[in-house]
Amino acid sequence: MPHVLLIEDDAAIRAALIRGLSDRGHAVASAGTGMAGLEQAVSSQPDLVVLDLGLPDVDGRTVLRMLRGASKVPVVVATARDDESEIVALLDAGADDYVVKPFSAAQLDARIRAVLRRGGERKADEVIEVGDLRVDPRARQATLEGRNLELTPREFALLHYLAARAGEVVSKRELLAEVWQLPYGGADKTVDVHLSWLRRKLGETAHEPRYVHSVRGVGVRIAAPES
């Protein structure tokens, strides 16, 4: 049973999320302030922290930085702002994922399970190398043969997700759920377009792949070029 620490100052929201997450199989502890949450995170070592950014004593971004200085526990932040610059800043500061208010316990549960699943496969900050392709999630930078790839945040997330599963075939449904955070599906065309852009930056095409290989009717996989 995953141990989740919820740092949220609103008592009604906190109670609803505790009830919803507990019903979905999580053991939930909670804190109403940033400093109390930080203390609990360090002392109790939960499997994951859900961190609200609008806290009464310390700004949630400060709590995130302090937490990252003391622990590698996965963190899902709750933010009221759904713009790219905000999200990129949070991820760069050490967040593993985010939810935008308002959200349900079911949505939060899906994010928690996805983060814990990724963490079980590979450390979130581990540098990944596939052939001459190098993906550094901490620096949010990817290079090919030493050349920096100018990727958008979504392209980087897509490349990182595939590279972390090098050699495995990943379905488009999984990519939509994990990279686009659309657990109930979406348009495959969205994935196709971003894969096309990513291939272009890798210097390849769908007809002449080097790293990104389509598996008809199944999905896509990343693999190092054959010698």
N, C-alpha and C positions, 0 to 999 in steps of 0.2 A: 504493500500500500504506500504510494508516494506521500511524503510529508511536505506539505505546502505551507509557506508562511505568507500571510496576506497582510500587507501594510496599507491600511486605508482608514482615513479619519472619520468618514461618514458612518455613523453607527448602523443606520438602516441598510445601506449598501453592504456594509461589512457582514451583517447578519444574514442577508439574502445570499451573498456569495458563499459564506461558510456553509449554509444549508445546501445550496446547489452543488457545491464541490464535494461535500461530504456524501450526498446522495449518489455521486458519480464515482465514489471509491477512493477519495483522497482523505488523508488525515490533515486537518487544517488547524493551524495556530494563527493568531492574529495580533496585530498591534495597531494602536490608533495614532501614533506619532512616528516621525522618522527616526528619532534617536532610540526609542523603545524597540522599533523594528530592527534597527541596525544591531542593537545589543542582542536581540533574540537570534538574529541570523548568524552571528558569530558564535554564540554559546550553544545553540541547539542544532546547528548545521543541518538545515532542512534540505530537501532534494531540489527545491525551487522556490524562488521568491516572486510574488506578485506585488509590484510597487506602484502605488498611485503617486503621480507627480505633484498633486496639489495638497501638500501636507501643511499642518498649522505651525509647526516649529522649525522645520528645515525643508528647503526646497527639495523635491524629489530627485532632481538632477544631482544635487550635492550628495544626497544619500547614496545614489548610484555610484558616484565616484568614490565615496568613502568605502562602500561595500566592496567595490572592485579592488581597492587597496588592501583588503583584508581577507577576501574569499573569492573563489572561482565558481560559487554557486550560480546556476542559471537564473536569469532575471527576466521576467516579462513585465514591461512597464505599461501602465494605463495612462493614456494621454487624451486630452480633449482636442488636440490639433492633428488634422489628417493632411499635412502637407509634406512634400518630399524632404525639404531641408530639415524639418523637425525630426522626421524619422531617421534620416541619415545621421544627424547629430547624436541621437539616442543610441543608435547601433554603434557608432564610433566610440561613444562613451562607455560601452561595455554591455549594453542590453542585448539579450539573445533574441527577443521578439517583442511585439507590442500589440495592444488592443486599443481601439479608439472608442471613446465614450459616445453614446451609451452602448453597453454590450451586455449579453446575457451570460449566465453561468455556463450554458452549453458552449457558447463561443469561446469563453475563457478556458474551459476544459479541453477543447480541441487544440488551442494554442499550447497549453501545458503539456498535453500528451505528445504533440509534435516536437517540442523542445526537448523533452526527456528522451524521446526516441532518437533524436539526432545526437544527443549527448551520449547515449549508450553506444552509438556506432563510432563516434570519433569526437575527440575533444574539440570544443567550439573554436578555440584559438589556434589549432594545429595547422601549420603550413602544409599544403598538399602539393605534391609533385607528380605529374603524369607526363612521362617523357620530358620534353623541354618546356612543358607548361608548368608554371608555378603559381599557386593561388595562396595569398596570405590574407586570411580573414580579419586579423587584427588591424593590419594596415589598409584593409579593403583595397588591395592592389593585386593585379594579375599580370604576369609577364610571360612572354613566349620567346624562347631563345635569347633571354635577357632584355627583350624589348617590351616596354610598358604598353599594356593594352588599355586604350581609353574606353572604359566600359561605363554604361549608365548603372545606377544602383540596381535596377532590375536585371540587367545583363550579368552583373557581377553575382547577384544572388543565384541566378540560373546556373552560371558556370560553377560556382562553389558547390551547389547542391549536387550537380552531376559529377564533379571531380571527386567529391567525398565518397562517391559510390562508383569509382572507376571500374570498368569492366562489367558492371551490372546494367541490365536493361530497366529503365525507369519509364513508367507509363505517363502519358500526358495528363491523365486524371490526377496522378500523384503530384506532378509538377504544378498543376493548377491549385491543388490543396496546400502544398508545402511552400511553394515560391510565391504564388499569388494569393495565398490564404483564402482560397475559395473551396471550403470543405464539401460543398454540395455541387461542385462541378462548374464548368464554364465552357467557353468556346475553344475548341482545339486550335482554331485559327490563331488565337492569341499566342499560344506556345509556338506555332509554326513561324509566325512573323519574328518573334524574338530569337528563335533558333537561327533563322536566316541572317539576322543582324549579327548574331554572335559568330556564326561561321565566317561571315565577311571579315570580321576583325581578326579571326584566326587564320585568314588567308586561304580559305577553302570554300567549297560549295557542297550542296547536298549530293550532286552527281559525282564529285571528286572529293570525298571526305578524307581528312587526315586524323582528326581527333573526335569529331562529333558524328556518330553513325546512327542512322535511322534503321529501326527494325520494323519492317512493314507489319501493321496490324497489332503491334505490341507496344512500341515506344521508342526510346532513344538511349544511347549509351555513349560514354566517353571512354576512350582507350588510347594509349600511346601508339603512334604510327609504327607499323611493322618495319623492322630493319631491312 
